[in-house]
Amino acid sequence: MGPYGALCGAMGLSVGRCGAAPTSEPTHVVLEDVTDTTATIKWRPPERIGAGGVDGYLVEWCREGSNEWVAANTELVERCGLTARGLPTGERLLFRVISVNMAGKSPPATMAQPVTIREIVERPKIRLPRHLRQTYIRRVGEQVNLVIPFQGKPRPQVTWSREGGALPAEVQTRTSDVDSVFFIRSAARPLSGNYEMRVRIDNMEDCATLRLRVVERPGPPQAVRVMEVWGSNALLQWEPPKDDGNAEISGYTVQKADTRTMEWFTVLEHSRPTRCTVSELVMGNEYRFRVYSENVCGTSQEPATSHNTARIAKEGLTLKMVPYKERDLRAAPQFLTPLVDRSVVAGYTVTLNCAVRGHPKPKVTWLKNSVEIGADPKFLSRHGLGVLSLLIRRPSPFDGGTYGCRAVNEMGEATTECRLDVRGEIWGWGGGLWGGMGSDLGGYGG
């Protein structure tokens, strides 16, 4: 009795009053492994278990064609798997699984196919060559001769099919102990499709799909016509061919010919669109065009020729001037990158940078404590492509203060400022050290 039955007994209730019922049958009963005396069976729990739960499972077997079922286990197995031992070697056996709880046994779940009790030394496996794992393309009339190796002991049973049905009469197969040969004497487009190879040992099998495509040259394009003529140019347009040769159309080849000589010259190759512009045509001449379609096998046997022609007139060219409206690009100065506060050590050269935009080019002035910096050799200003810089050579604590940059043009002006602190050490009489006076004395710098 399971835990649910024990609980009902402790409460003084019968199993029927607790509402317990047998489960539904287990699901997905499959063979995992087989030897000459054993078979490993696995399954999944029942879809409907109910209040009674599952106490365990029973596994039974019988010979094919018989109704005498023999128990493979005397005690319930709790996990969803069991290795049945002591089986008759060489016999074909059916297996079934029954779930058990306090309310009784469930209906049995029987394996779909019988199992031959013999040792499988090597599982069936198809070794599909790498070049056959993608679509295998052959041209019409070519021979197809493919060797596909496989493994498995004892010798697997090999079967071929096409799209789930029988093979066409033109397809031949030959199987040995280690490989299978797929052979077509002369490939034809109707033989294209998916071919499936299966190797099977009892209930174990492997399969592989061979995708064969037989291709040939495409047909010619459709409805080639001259759509428009201007100057020395002509616009052509056409439709894709009705027959693509069982392969993707990779492009088109366009040729032109003067109607007086009808000598054809190629003007465009491997063009993907179904339209193109032919340029550099001679004035006064009349041209006809033809187009070939292309795929992996080559160009079409016949071209498609345009029904109308392109006549290039001799009239002189007239230049059409496009009116030009001049734009007002003037703008007031604007600092794209403002000055940034800096803190430096006395004696080390420092550079202040900013960037300005404006049209006409603005006039730039540098300021210190709101006073314009003149031709002081201590300061060097540089302007280039809107980037402004002020270099201060070997600053002292007295060079600290507020620095600004002013840009002015006829549209307006803009200003940016920053604070420069110069940290330094001043030695006094007798070797005494006054530290941190740079920031205090910075305000005295003019």
Secondary structure, DSSP 8 states (H G I E B T S, - for coil): --HHHHHHHHTT--HHHHT-------EEEEEEEE-SS-EEEEEE--S---TT---EEEEEEEETT----EES-SS-B-SSEEEE-S--TT-EEEEEEEEEETTEE---EE-SS-EE-S--SEEEEE---GGGSS-EEEETT--EEEEEEEEEES--EEEEEETTB---TTEEEEE-SSEEEEEESS--GGG-EEEEEEEEETTEEEEEEEEEEEE------EEEEEEEEETTEEEEEEE--S--TTS---EEEEEEEETTT--EEEEEEEE-SSEEEE----TT-EEEEEEEEEETTEE-SS-EE-SS-EE-------------------EEEEEEE----EEEETTS-EEEEEEEEEES--EEEEEETTEE--S-TTEEEEEETTEEEEEESS--GGG-EEEEEEEEETTEEEEEEEEEEEE-EEE-GGG-EEES-HHHHGGG--
